[in-house]
Amino acid sequence: MMTRSRTRPQGPGAEDKMIKKTLGILIGPFSVPCLMLGLLFFAASLTPSLIPRGPAVQGILGGLVTAIGYLIGQVVALLWRTADLPRFSGRPAAFLTAAIAIPLVGFFLWVLGSSRIWQNDIRRKMGLETADALHFATILLLALATFVAAFIIGRLVAALFHLVRARLLRIMPVRRANVLGFVTVVLFLFIVTRDGLVDQTVTALDESYETAQELFQSAPPKPADPRMTGSDASLIDWGGIGKPGRDFITSGPRAADIAALTGRPARDPIRVYVGRANGETPQARAELALAELKRQGAFDRAILIVASPTGTGWMDPGAQDPVEYMHGGDIATVAAQYSYLQSPLALILETSTGLEQATALQEVVHGYWKTLPEDARPRLYVHGLSLGAWSSMHATNLFRLLDDPIDGAFWAGPPFPSAFWNYVQNQRNPGSSWVLPSIGDGSLVRYASHTADASEAVSDWGRMRIVFLQYSSDPVVFYDPRSIWRAPQWMRDPAAPDMSDHLFFMPVVTQFQLALDMALSFGAPAGHGHAYFAQDYIRPWVEVTQPAEWSAADTARLKAHCDTGFQKGCANGTQ
């Protein structure tokens, strides 16, 4: 049996040797095979994905995946040595290196020569100006800087492990020191990044956004109209609503705007919004929203929409204004804020807050609505964009709706983790595409995009109408965590109109390409990526809410009105 005294360093110079070994890890030589794998990843990163990339972004991506490839190579080499498998040296090693390097160089040259063509192909499909050069020098310099930074961080972590292991070797056998040292370093990094940096970041972001939204002292004058949310007569404090909510309440078409477009009498739409600061809990904010809906007479309107905002609390006017026009203002909309963070950050850092708030609001509103006589209550719909779509879907409990269902739902840009969306997607009819599927006979669920408006189906609509609006180039919708080892389903289908015809799957690399696409998708041209805009909301809203006396000419007129850009609403902002 191995004794403790034979497994730990002996003599006064043992610790110095361990420190020198640790320093050797920091400044040790590169592994050529690992670097070759990293360069393969770099070349693959130049292939197209969903969103076009500029040279700066491409350089950072290339450097990052090169570092990841190098790390994977190091892990494989470690496992190889641990398993005591044979090692190549001399001529066999040189031959093997050449056998790998030659096709790698060929692949790299092919990708390098085609990358600008591929990127410009996507740009043309999205209506963007094409690039006149690849700017490979910029890409290479940024990739090198990113790789070096990642490499240094990796070496520092390895050095930390060896220092911890050296201390543990004083009191325990080698194997135990290796395992415990590894676990200790992993826990340390986890605690520092999650409980330290992440928690502090979330707190700082929430505080900064709360300040930026001008919640209290610097709020603009409250509405003078007593019928509006936030007025003197309102149950909701104007100062606590926050800027996104105040913008939602005070913007949008009024009765005169609607009548001018439709040529028919109109009413002022009702907009109720509860800020995160207006209540301590999701339930409290939901109850406050219901009380304000009653005060404003929302249940006497023809249409009632329970909407879920995006992460910051923003309500997209491009989604909201058109439905108010098409129903002559005889409509009420209610929303409650749950976060101050941008949607991508709220999706990662505050996942549960939106789900809890949307559930509380839907339960409270639907619970009261179903107590009203069926012939004396509004038609009830739910709606959300992006993170709001996810929370709205989560809140739409079909078991709660069995006895008295809502009239429909319209969800735009549903994020990929949405359980209900994933369930519906996987029920698609054989032969229909992943990005624009058909579900059953189309009587319950339909899909819309920038090329489809949810008007076509085998059967007519049934009792409830559900529409998903999703752009084929939206990585927020079509990101797939499993793309780290297998191609996403949509990559195996024929390319959609705004997709590249040259998509190339590479394990790990495709995952990072799509993750970067998500960050870039909010700045995509309108109608692509995650930039949803008014024209693509109009026809789906018609399909879902079936406005009375609404014609194709009305739709065309509303689209033209939203296209001019000078009227109130029918525009997009930030999420």
ChimeraX attribute file (.defattr): number of C-alpha atoms within 10 A of each C-alpha:
attribute: neighborCount
match mode: 1-to-1
recipient: residues
	/A:1	3
	/A:2	8
	/A:3	9
	/A:4	13
	/A:5	13
	/A:6	10
	/A:7	16
	/A:8	18
	/A:9	16
	/A:10	11
	/A:11	6
	/A:12	8
	/A:13	9
	/A:14	13
	/A:15	16
	/A:16	10
	/A:17	12
	/A:18	17
	/A:19	15
	/A:20	12
	/A:21	15
	/A:22	21
	/A:23	15
	/A:24	13
	/A:25	16
	/A:26	18
	/A:27	10
	/A:28	11
	/A:29	8
	/A:30	9
	/A:31	12
	/A:32	12
	/A:33	17
	/A:34	22
	/A:35	18
	/A:36	20
	/A:37	24
	/A:38	25
	/A:39	22
	/A:40	23
	/A:41	26
	/A:42	26
	/A:43	23
	/A:44	24
	/A:45	28
	/A:46	25
	/A:47	23
	/A:48	27
	/A:49	26
	/A:50	26
	/A:51	28
	/A:52	21
	/A:53	22
	/A:54	14
	/A:55	18
	/A:56	17
	/A:57	16
	/A:58	23
	/A:59	27
	/A:60	20
	/A:61	25
	/A:62	30
	/A:63	29
	/A:64	28
	/A:65	30
	/A:66	32
	/A:67	28
	/A:68	23
	/A:69	23
	/A:70	26
	/A:71	19
	/A:72	15
	/A:73	20
	/A:74	17
	/A:75	13
	/A:76	13
	/A:77	17
	/A:78	12
	/A:79	12
	/A:80	13
	/A:81	12
	/A:82	9
	/A:83	9
	/A:84	9
	/A:85	10
	/A:86	8
	/A:87	10
	/A:88	11
	/A:89	10
	/A:90	7
	/A:91	9
	/A:92	11
	/A:93	12
	/A:94	12
	/A:95	13
	/A:96	13
	/A:97	14
	/A:98	12
	/A:99	11
	/A:100	14
	/A:101	16
	/A:102	11
	/A:103	12
	/A:104	17
	/A:105	15
	/A:106	11
	/A:107	15
	/A:108	19
	/A:109	13
	/A:110	12
	/A:111	18
	/A:112	17
	/A:113	12
	/A:114	16
	/A:115	18
	/A:116	22
	/A:117	18
	/A:118	20
	/A:119	24
	/A:120	22
	/A:121	20
	/A:122	25
	/A:123	21
	/A:124	12
	/A:125	13
	/A:126	21
	/A:127	12
	/A:128	14
	/A:129	9
	/A:130	14
	/A:131	14
	/A:132	9
	/A:133	10
	/A:134	18
	/A:135	14
	/A:136	15
	/A:137	11
	/A:138	15
	/A:139	21
	/A:140	19
	/A:141	15
	/A:142	22
	/A:143	25
	/A:144	19
	/A:145	15
	/A:146	20
	/A:147	24
	/A:148	16
	/A:149	14
	/A:150	19
	/A:151	20
	/A:152	13
	/A:153	13
	/A:154	15
	/A:155	18
	/A:156	16
	/A:157	17
	/A:158	17
	/A:159	19
	/A:160	16
	/A:161	20
	/A:162	23
	/A:163	18
	/A:164	18
	/A:165	23
	/A:166	22
	/A:167	16
	/A:168	18
	/A:169	21
	/A:170	17
	/A:171	14
	/A:172	18
	/A:173	17
	/A:174	19
	/A:175	11
	/A:176	14
	/A:177	22
	/A:178	19
	/A:179	11
	/A:180	17
	/A:181	22
	/A:182	18
	/A:183	13
	/A:184	15
	/A:185	18
	/A:186	14
	/A:187	12
	/A:188	12
	/A:189	14
	/A:190	13
	/A:191	13
	/A:192	13
	/A:193	14
	/A:194	13
	/A:195	12
	/A:196	12
	/A:197	13
	/A:198	14
	/A:199	14
	/A:200	13
	/A:201	15
	/A:202	17
	/A:203	12
	/A:204	12
	/A:205	16
	/A:206	17
	/A:207	14
	/A:208	13
	/A:209	18
	/A:210	21
	/A:211	14
	/A:212	12
	/A:213	20
	/A:214	17
	/A:215	21
	/A:216	16
	/A:217	8
	/A:218	10
	/A:219	16
	/A:220	13
	/A:221	10
	/A:222	16
	/A:223	18
	/A:224	11
	/A:225	12
	/A:226	12
	/A:227	18
	/A:228	23
	/A:229	30
	/A:230	28
	/A:231	17
	/A:232	16
	/A:233	16
	/A:234	19
	/A:235	17
	/A:236	24
	/A:237	18
	/A:238	26
	/A:239	21
	/A:240	23
	/A:241	29
	/A:242	29
	/A:243	22
	/A:244	23
	/A:245	29
	/A:246	26
	/A:247	14
	/A:248	20
	/A:249	21
	/A:250	15
	/A:251	14
	/A:252	24
	/A:253	24
	/A:254	20
	/A:255	18
	/A:256	15
	/A:257	19
	/A:258	25
	/A:259	17
	/A:260	11
	/A:261	15
	/A:262	17
	/A:263	11
	/A:264	11
	/A:265	12
	/A:266	20
	/A:267	20
	/A:268	20
	/A:269	25
	/A:270	23
	/A:271	24
	/A:272	26
	/A:273	31
	/A:274	31
	/A:275	27
	/A:276	23
	/A:277	19
	/A:278	22
	/A:279	18
	/A:280	9
	/A:281	15
	/A:282	22
	/A:283	18
	/A:284	14
	/A:285	26
	/A:286	25
	/A:287	18
	/A:288	20
	/A:289	26
	/A:290	21
	/A:291	15
	/A:292	24
	/A:293	24
	/A:294	11
	/A:295	16
	/A:296	19
	/A:297	12
	/A:298	25
	/A:299	21
	/A:300	16
	/A:301	18
	/A:302	18
	/A:303	23
	/A:304	25
	/A:305	25
	/A:306	23
	/A:307	28
	/A:308	35
	/A:309	32
	/A:310	31
	/A:311	27
	/A:312	26
	/A:313	30
	/A:314	26
	/A:315	28
	/A:316	24
	/A:317	21
	/A:318	22
	/A:319	26
	/A:320	24
	/A:321	25
	/A:322	27
	/A:323	22
	/A:324	25
	/A:325	27
	/A:326	26
	/A:327	23
	/A:328	26
	/A:329	26
	/A:330	21
	/A:331	25
	/A:332	25
	/A:333	23
	/A:334	25
	/A:335	30
	/A:336	29
	/A:337	30
	/A:338	28
	/A:339	25
	/A:340	28
	/A:341	23
	/A:342	19
	/A:343	23
	/A:344	19
	/A:345	16
	/A:346	21
	/A:347	20
	/A:348	9
	/A:349	15
	/A:350	18
	/A:351	17
	/A:352	13
	/A:353	19
	/A:354	30
	/A:355	21
	/A:356	18
	/A:357	27
	/A:358	31
	/A:359	22
	/A:360	21
	/A:361	28
	/A:362	23
	/A:363	20
	/A:364	16
	/A:365	21
	/A:366	20
	/A:367	14
	/A:368	12
	/A:369	20
	/A:370	16
	/A:371	10
	/A:372	12
	/A:373	9
	/A:374	11
	/A:375	7
	/A:376	11
	/A:377	18
	/A:378	22
	/A:379	19
	/A:380	23
	/A:381	23
	/A:382	24
	/A:383	26
	/A:384	28
	/A:385	28
	/A:386	27
	/A:387	29
	/A:388	30
	/A:389	29
	/A:390	30
	/A:391	29
	/A:392	32
	/A:393	26
	/A:394	19
	/A:395	22
	/A:396	19
	/A:397	15
	/A:398	13
	/A:399	9
	/A:400	13
	/A:401	14
	/A:402	9
	/A:403	9
	/A:404	15
	/A:405	18
	/A:406	20
	/A:407	19
	/A:408	21
	/A:409	26
	/A:410	29
	/A:411	25
	/A:412	27
	/A:413	26
	/A:414	28
	/A:415	25
	/A:416	17
	/A:417	16
	/A:418	17
	/A:419	13
	/A:420	14
	/A:421	19
	/A:422	13
	/A:423	10
	/A:424	13
	/A:425	17
	/A:426	11
	/A:427	12
	/A:428	16
	/A:429	14
	/A:430	10
	/A:431	9
	/A:432	12
	/A:433	18
	/A:434	21
	/A:435	23
	/A:436	22
	/A:437	20
	/A:438	24
	/A:439	20
	/A:440	16
	/A:441	14
	/A:442	21
	/A:443	17
	/A:444	17
	/A:445	23
	/A:446	28
	/A:447	25
	/A:448	23
	/A:449	22
	/A:450	19
	/A:451	14
	/A:452	17
	/A:453	21
	/A:454	23
	/A:455	16
	/A:456	14
	/A:457	16
	/A:458	10
	/A:459	11
	/A:460	11
	/A:461	18
	/A:462	12
	/A:463	10
	/A:464	15
	/A:465	21
	/A:466	25
	/A:467	23
	/A:468	22
	/A:469	24
	/A:470	29
	/A:471	28
	/A:472	25
	/A:473	26
	/A:474	28
	/A:475	27
	/A:476	26
	/A:477	23
	/A:478	25
	/A:479	22
	/A:480	20
	/A:481	15
	/A:482	12
	/A:483	19
	/A:484	16
	/A:485	14
	/A:486	15
	/A:487	17
	/A:488	19
	/A:489	13
	/A:490	17
	/A:491	20
	/A:492	12
	/A:493	13
	/A:494	12
	/A:495	16
	/A:496	18
	/A:497	14
	/A:498	23
	/A:499	22
	/A:500	25
	/A:501	16
	/A:502	16
	/A:503	16
	/A:504	16
	/A:505	22
	/A:506	19
	/A:507	15
	/A:508	18
	/A:509	29
	/A:510	28
	/A:511	23
	/A:512	20
	/A:513	26
	/A:514	23
	/A:515	16
	/A:516	19
	/A:517	24
	/A:518	22
	/A:519	14
	/A:520	19
	/A:521	21
	/A:522	20
	/A:523	14
	/A:524	19
	/A:525	16
	/A:526	18
	/A:527	22
	/A:528	26
	/A:529	27
	/A:530	29
	/A:531	19
	/A:532	30
	/A:533	23
	/A:534	24
	/A:535	24
	/A:536	24
	/A:537	25
	/A:538	24
	/A:539	21
	/A:540	26
	/A:541	21
	/A:542	22
	/A:543	20
	/A:544	21
	/A:545	21
	/A:546	13
	/A:547	17
	/A:548	10
	/A:549	8
	/A:550	13
	/A:551	12
	/A:552	10
	/A:553	9
	/A:554	15
	/A:555	17
	/A:556	14
	/A:557	14
	/A:558	20
	/A:559	19
	/A:560	12
	/A:561	16
	/A:562	22
	/A:563	15
	/A:564	10
	/A:565	11
	/A:566	10
	/A:567	13
	/A:568	14
	/A:569	20
	/A:570	26
	/A:571	22
	/A:572	16
	/A:573	12
	/A:574	14
	/A:575	21
